Amino acid sequence: MANSKDFKVKNGIKPTVYHEAVGTVVSGSEGYYLTGASYDNKSFSVASQATLPIGSAIKSDGTSYYVMDNTTDTVYQYNLSTAYDISTASYASKSFSVNTQISSPVALAISADGTKMYSGQTGTIYQYTLSTAWDISTASYASLSYTNGTNHTNLRGILFKPDGTKVYIGDIGGTPKDIFQYSLSTAWDISTASYDNKTLVVTSTVGEFGEMDFNADGSKLFIQSYDNDAVYQYSLSTAYDISTGSYDSVSFSTGSQEATARGFIFGDSGTKFYIVGDTNDTIYQYSSASYTQTLDLSTGSVFEITPTSDIQINLSNPAASGTVSQATLLLDGAATNTYSFADLSDDSKSYAATFGPNAIFFKPDGIKMFLMSNGAIAYQYSLANSNDISTTTYDSVSFNFGSQDAGMSGLFFKSDGTKMYAVGSVTDTVYQYSMSTAWDLSTASYDSVSFSVAGQDSIPVRLFFKPDGTKMYIDGANGKKIFQYSLSTAWDLSTASYDSVSYTYSSTLSFDLGQFFFTSDGTSLYFISGAVPSSAANEEVVGYAPLSTAWDLSTIGARSTFSISSLDTTPYGVQFSVDGIKLFVSGEQNDKVYQLNSSTGATITYPSTLEWPSGTAPTSPAIGETDVLTFSTRNGGTSYQSVQAVDGAK
């Protein structure tokens, strides 16, 4: 195989041509991957039924979810129209009260086949029968229970081994806080439980906790803490033997969504997990999948991987023991976690304008930039390198909007660069312009087409269009709202009408909004805040995700922020690059446009069968670089000798 890559070598040899066969890379996934967990921006409120949700369960096929409420002593059932997708949940109008046996229940569990349910309080667990599997409205008390007042004075969490022969009960009543293990002589019959004299102490790590769950083979235990708003991972050296547990120093915080999480469970073979708590009375969904890329050595010996997420690289089907199998891997460093506040970092790159830009707009390919001044003038710039603000030069081209409105402060372009739009705060009107040469302001002219937004706000200052030109959004500074409009003919302002839909940001911001924009799929909204320099702590980029219905402001989601006060204390403009890798911010304090990085490279892990010279696997390649790795085995894959042949080629 001729290799088309032209390598610049930082460290190692320079490969030029490979003659070996190109092998097949097989993609897969594994669940229960807490290290790489992430919030899915999906949630569902149970507040109409539960005011103190404290336990949860999920049907084996992911189409039903169950919540125990501590206040009403009732289990509520919800339907998921898309399996394991909590954003598609709806109340099934089915419930069951355990009040006859329990007041203020604190735990919930359902058997693997959905025919038995368990709940408890203090030192006793009660068992119920569901005459129709997974239908909570068919539940009845089975007249079966188990009490261990010695171990349990404040029971928390009930977890069964998948075959029903063991049950694990958490207790926070004393110090230490323990998880206790019991055997059931008759599977799933709680009355046959007997204490195994085995415990796991979790006080120092987890503190007070709620629910627990195992991975598929019982080698990992996950414990949800409502003291620390996190899920913690333990390894069990003997599967399902709680006494062999040890903390893995792995945890995942859910505090950004729920401050007092009390329910927790995995779903979809461990690729999803769910948290419910009593601060927001809401179920939140997370991804917990480890993606794998397996080099099939029976198909070739040269492979290339460009990861789009964190992955583990595995090898399969080597030659039989006694015969050498070798493989060469070209591992590319690719950007992941785009549009991510968690990964934002300053690129230490900026462009100094001669005025304080109040709006930014980039051509989709990142080689043209347009800035709007407070003097109602738009200026045009070129970037020698796409989305590299340090390579910016002024084109000596501008356009004055003053003939329509001297208070223009918003700027937007049609996706092909042939139309331009601006909003003015003097006339409370959006204006439409055409460019005979795309993306060239010197060819711009007014279309004599406009649309008044005075009926919504008297100080419109920013605007945004859906990529297909059928939706428009206007920020009104007077009422501190974003308003939503429809265009019956795409990009034609004369066909615009108000949707009677808006989002009020004054409830979360006590200061002015700057520029705002949506991601290309319409599921996330970002804006700059702190345009009025009242407090440096307020200068931040704010994100809202998800919009459960794309482009619909009425479905806006949770809030996250990133402070930019160290760059500029009077920011006005903000825009991500189309690929979500770069974030650009403009401000009037220093009259600059700043560039930040909003992505990280994928994290690459390897199985223990791969042996490296230093005993430690190499770090992942940087974004835009390629590492060359070689693997060799002669014992049928029991172990591989692994070497990083090239570090950081380009």
N, C-alpha and C positions, 0 to 999 in steps of 0.2 A: 504494500500500500504506500503510495507516495503521500507524504505528509505535507499539507498545504500551509502549516503554521511557520511563520518566520520568527525564530526565537532570538531574543536578546537575553543572554545568560548572565544572571547575577552570581550564581554559584553552581558550578558543575559543568558537565559536558554539553555540547550543542548537537542534538540529534537533527538529522536532515531528512533521511529517507528510511521508511520501514517497509520491509518486504514480507513480513508475517501477515497472516490472515487477520482481518478485522473481526473482533469477537462481539457477541451479543451481550448487552447490559439489560438485565431483567429488573424492572421496577416493582417494588412492593411496599408494604407498610406493617408496622407492629404497634400495638397499642400500649397504654400505661406508661407513656413517655413523659414523665412529669418535668424533666429537665428542659424540654423544649415546648412546654405547654404555652398556650396563648388564648386570650379571650376572643371568642368568635363574634363579638358585637351582636349577640343574639340573646334575647331575654323575654320573659313573660311574667306579667304581674298576676299574683293570686290574691291581691288585697281585697277583692270583692267577696272572697270566701274566708281566707285565713288572715288573722291579724297577728299571730305569733307562730309562723311555720317553723317546725322543729325536727322534722324527719321527712325523708323522701324515699321513693322507690320508683323503678322504671320497668315496664313490661319487657320481656325478653326480646321482642321484635321492635321495640322502640316506638310503638304507636300509642302508648298510654303512659302517663306520669301521675304519681300519687304523692300527696302532701299531707302530713299529719299536722293539725293545728292544736297548739297547747291551750289556747283560750276556749275554743268551742268543743274540745275533746272529740274531734271529728277528723276522719280521713276523707279527702276530696280527690276525685279522679278527673284527669284532663286528657283529651284526645289530641294527638299530634298528626296532622294531615300528611306531613312528610316525616317519616320515621327518623327519630333522634334529632329533629330540628325543633328546638323549643320555641322558636319564633312562630311556628305554625300551630301552637297549642290553643285549645279552647276548652272551656269548662264543659264537661260531659253531663252536667246536671245529675251526677251520681256521687253519693257520699255514704259514710257509715259512722255512727257515733259509738265510741267505746265507753261512754260515760257510766254505764251500769257497772263496769268493772274498774275503771280508772278515772280519776280526776286529774287534769293537767298532765296528759301523757307526754313522754319525752323521747320516744323512739318509735321507729317503724321498720318492719322488714316483711317481705313477701317471699314465699317459697319459689323455687326455680320453675315450677309448673303453674304458678299462679293460683293454686287452690287453697293456700294457707296464708294467714297473715298474723303478725306478732306485734305487740306493743307492750309498753311497760312504764312503770313509775316506781321510784324508791328502790325496793329490793325484789320486785315481782314482775315476771313476764307472763302475759296472757296470750293464748292462742285462739285464732278464729278460723272458720271454714268459709270458703267462697264456693257456693254451689255451682256457679258458672265461673270458670277460671278467668282471672283478671278483671272480673266485674265486681267492683267494690260494693255495689248496691245489693249484692246477693250474700253479703257476709253475715255470719252469725257466730255467737260465742261457742267454742267447742268444749267448754267446761274443762279446759286443760290449762294448767299454769305451773310455774316453777318459782320458788322463793329461795333466795339465799341472802338473808339479812346480815350475815357475817361479812360477806364480801361487798354487798351493795346497799349503801345508804342513800346514794344519789346516782341512780343508774343513768347512763348516757350511751346510746348506741347499741344496736343488736346486729350481729353479723353471723351468717351461717356459712359453713363450708358448702360448696355447691351440691354435694350429695346428701346434705342434711344430717350428717352424723356428728357434727361438731357445731357448737355455737360459742361465740365470743361476745362478752358483755363488758362494756366500759363502765367505769365508775369514777366520779369526781368528788365523792363525798369526803374522802380523807386525804392524807398526805403519807405516802405518795399516791398519785392518781394512776390507776392501773387498768389494764385490760385483762380479763380473766377468761380462761379456756375451760369448756365443759364438753363431755361426750354424751351423745344421745343413743341409748341402747336401741331405740326404735327411731329410725330416721324421721326427722321433722316433727317428732312428738316431744314437745317441750317438757312434758311431765316426766319424761324418762331421763332428764339431764342429770349428770353427776359431775362434780368438780374434778378436774384433772390435776389439781395442785400445780398449775402452770400459769404464770402471769408475765406481762410485759409492762414495765414502769415507764411512763412517758412524761412525767412531771417536768423534768428539767428542760426538755425540748419543746413539747407541745403545750404544756399547761392544761387549762381546762379545754375539753374537746367535745365534739359531737359525734358524727357518724364516721364509720370506717368502711373500707372495701379492700378486697384482695385483687391481685392480678389473676390471669387465667390459670396459672399453675400453683398458686399459693406460695410462691417464693418472695413476693413483695406484699407489704401491707401499707395502705395509705390511710392517714388519720387527719381529719379536718379539725382545726383548732379555731374556736371562736374567741379565745384570748388574743391570738396573734393574727387572725384573719388570713390563715394560710393552710395549705395541705402539705403534710410531711410524709416522706417515704422511708420505710424500713425494709431491710432484707431479712428473710427467715432462712437460715442455713438448712433447716429441715422444713420442707413445705408444710404449711398449716400448723406448725408447732410454734405457738406464740412465745414460748420461753427461749427460742433461738433467735429472737429478733434483735436487730441492732440498727441504729439510725444511719442512713446513708449520707447524711449532710446534704440532702436534696429536699428542697421545698419550693412551693409556688404560692405567691401572695394573691389573694382574691380581694384584698382590702379596697382596691379602686372601685369595685362594684358593690361590695357588701361589707359593712363594718361589723356585723354580728352574724356571721354565717353559722347555721345550726343544722343544715341538712346537706348531704354530700353523697354522690353515687356516680360510678362509671357507667357508660353505655357504649353500644356499637363496638364490642370487642376491645374496649379500653381506649378507643380513639377519640372518645368524647367523655367529659365529665361535667357534672352539674352541681351548682351551689344554690342553696336557698337560705334566706335569713330574715330576721324580723325588723331590720332597719328599714328596708324598702319593700318587704313582703313580695319579693320577686325571685324567680328562678333565673340563673345566669348559666350560659353554656360556654364551654371551653373545648379546645382541641388538644389532644394529648397523643398524637400519632408520631412515631419515629419512622421516617421514610427510608427505605433501603434501596440500594443499587447493587445488584449482584453481578459480578463478572463471571459469565459462564465459560469456563476454560475449555469446554469441549467444542466450542464454536470458533475459537481463535485465540490469539495471544496479544493483540493490541486493542486497547479500549480507550474511549474518551467519554468523560462525564462533565456536563455543565449543570451543576445543581441549581434548582430553583427554590430549595428549602434546605434546612438542616437534614443531613442524611448519614446513615451508616453504610460503609462500603464492605460488602461481603464477597467471597470467592466460592464458586461451586464447581463440581464435576471435574476435578483434576485427574490426571492419569493415575493409574494404580500405583500402589507403593512399590518403590524400586525404580520407577521411571520419573525423570525430572519433568515437571510442568512449570512453565514460566509465563509471566504476563507483564506487559508494560501498560501503564495507565497515564493518559494525559488528563489531568484534573484541573479544570478551569475555575478561576475565582469569579463568581457571579454575584450580582447584587440581590439581596433578599430583604424581606421586612421593609418594603418601600412604604412611603407615607407614614413612617413610624416616628412618633415623638420620642419613644424610648431610646431610639438610636441616633437622635439628632446630635450633630457635632459641627463646630465652626470650621469651615474650610480655610479660614484666614485669607479669604479672597473678597475683594470689593471693587466697586467702581464709583468714583467721585463725580457726581453731577454738579452742575453750576447752580442748582436750585433744589428745593426740597420736594422730591417726587411723591405725589399722593396716590399714584396707582402705577402698577407694573403690568405689562402684558408681553409674553414671549411667543414668537412664532413656534408652532409645534416641534419643528426640528431644532430649535434652540440656537439658531444663528442670527435671529433678529430680535431686538428688544425695543419696546416702546414705553416711554415714561410720560406721565401727565403732570403738568405743573399746576400750581394754584392760580396761575394766570391764564387758565383755559387754553393752554398750548400743549400739544403732544409732540414729542421729539423721537426721532428714529435713530437706532444704533445697530451696528453689526458686531457679531462675535466671531472671531477667527476660529475658535474651537467651540463646538456646540456645548451650550450650558456651562461655559467657563467664563464667569463674569470678569475675570482678570484680563481677558483678551478683547474687551469691549472698546470700540472706537465710535465716535459720533459721526453719522452720515451727513451732517450739515443739512438735514432735511427735517422740516417741522410742519405742523398744521395748526392754524388758529381757529378755535371754535367760537370766538367772541361774537361773531355776527349772530349766532343763535342764543348763546347764554354766556355771560361773563363769569359765571360761577360753576363752570364744568369741573367735575371732580371724579368722574367715573369713566372708564375706557374699556371697550371690548371689541374684538374682531371676530368676524365669521371665520369658520375653520379653514376656508380656502384663501383667506386674506383679501377678498374682493369687497367686503362690507365692513364698516366700522360704526360703532355706536358709542354715544356719550350721554351722560345724564347731567342736567343742570339744576342747581338749587335755587336759582333766581326765578326761573319760569316753571319749575317743578315738572320738567318735561324730558323725555328721552328722544334723541335725535338720531337719524340714520344717514349714513354717508356711503358713497361708492368709491372704489379705486380702480381705475382703468388698467393699471398694472398692479397685480396682487402684491400686498405687503410694501407698497411704495407710497408713502404719505404725500409725495410731491404730485401724485396723480389723483388725490382725493378731492371729492366735491360733494356738496350737500344734496341729498335726494329730494329735498322739500317734503320729507316724510317724518312725522313725529308722533309721539304718544304722551298724553298728559297723565301723570300719576298723582296729581294734586288731590284727588279724592281719597288717596291713602295716606300721604304724608306731605308736609309743607317744606321739608328739607331733604330731598332725595340726594344721596351722595355717592353711591356705588351701584354697579350693575353686573349681572352675569347671565349668560345664555346657556341653555342645554346644548350639547354638541350638534344636535340635529336642527337647532333653531326653532323648536316648537314650544319652548318654555323660556321665560325671562324672569329674573329675580332682581328686586330693587331694595336697597337699604335705605330706610327712612330714619334720619338722625333725630327728628323731632319726637317720634313715638318710640324710638329704639326698637324698630321692627324690621324684619326682612319680609317683603311681600312677593307673592307668586302670581305669574301671569301666563296665559296661553296665547300662542300665535297660530291662527287657523291656517295661514300660509307661512311656511318656515322662513324666518329671517325678514319677514315683511311687517314692520311696525304698525302699518295701517290696519292690520288684522288682529292686533293685540286686544286682549280683554283680561280683566282682573278675575282670578280664580276664587276670590274670597277666602284665601288661605294665607296665613302669615305665621311668623315665628317671632315672639317677643324675647329679645336678649337682655332687656333691662333687669329681668329677674335674676340674671347671673352676672351681669356687669353693671357697675355703678359709674362707668365712664364710656367714652365714645368708641364706636366700632370703626375700624378702618376697612381696607379692602377685604372681600370674602370670595371664596370660590368652592366649587364642588370637585370631587374626584370624577374621573371620566365615566364611571358607572352610576353616578348620582347617589351613592350610598353613604358618602361622608361629606361633611361640610366643614370648612376651615375659615377662620378669619383672624385678622390682627386686631388686638385691643390695646388700649392705652394711648390712643392718639391725642388725648388731652393729658398733659404731663402732670397729673395730680400726685402720682406716687410711682416711683420706679418699680415697685413690686407688681404693678398692674401691666407693665409692658410685656405682652406674651402673645404667642400664637395659640389660638383655641381651636380644638377640634371637636366635632360632634359626630358620633357614629354608633350604630348605623342609623340611616333612615330606613326603617323597615319596609317602606315602599319607596323605591328609588325616585328621586326628584320631587318627593312630596314632603313639604316642610312640616306638615301636621304630624309626621311620623318620626320626628327627630329623636336621636338617642342620647347616650351617655356622653359626658363632657371630659376632655383631657386637655392639659395645657403644657406649654413650654415657654419659659421665660427668655426674652431677648433683651432685657434691660441693660445687659452688659454691652450690647452693640449700639442701641439707640433708645433714647427715652421718649422720643416722639415719633413712633413708627406709624406709617400709613398704608404702605403697600405690601402685599404678600402673594406669592404664587409658587406652586410646585412645578417642576418640570413634568412633562407628559408621562415619563416613566416613573415618577414618584421618587427619584433618587436625590434630586437637588431641591432645596427650598431657598427662595429668594425673598428678601425683606428689604424694604426701603424706608428711610426715615428722614425727618427734617432737622434733627439735632446736628448731624454731621453731613447732611446732603449726600447720602451714599446709598448704594444698593449693595447688600451683603449676601454672601452665598454660604449656605449650610448643607451638610450632607445628611440625608434622611434614610440611609440604608446601611446594612452591614453585609459582609460576606457570609456565606453558609458555614455552619460549623460541621466539620467532618469527623466522624468517629469510626473506629475499626474494632473488629472482634479480637478477643484475647489470643486467638490462634496466629495472629500476625506478630512476628517478633522483629523489633527494630534495633539497630546497633546501639543506640543509647538507652534502650529500654523504654523510650517514650516516643509515641507517634509524632510525626511532624505537625506543625500547625497548619491550618487551612490556608490556601493561597489567597493573596489579596485580590480585591476586585480588579479585573482586567489582566491578571497574571495567570500563568499556567505552571503547575508543578508536574514533573515527570516522576512517577513512582514505578518501581519494579518489584515483582513478587516471584518467589521460587519455592517449590516444595518437591520433595522426593519421597515423602511418606504418606502419599495419598490425601494430603490436606490436613493431617493432624496438626501440622504447624507450617508456617510460611516464613522464609527469610525475606524481610522487606527493607527496601532502601529508597530514600529520596534521591534520585539521580540528578534532577535539576530543580533548583529552588527559585521560583519567581521569574520564569521566562515570560517574555511578551511577544 
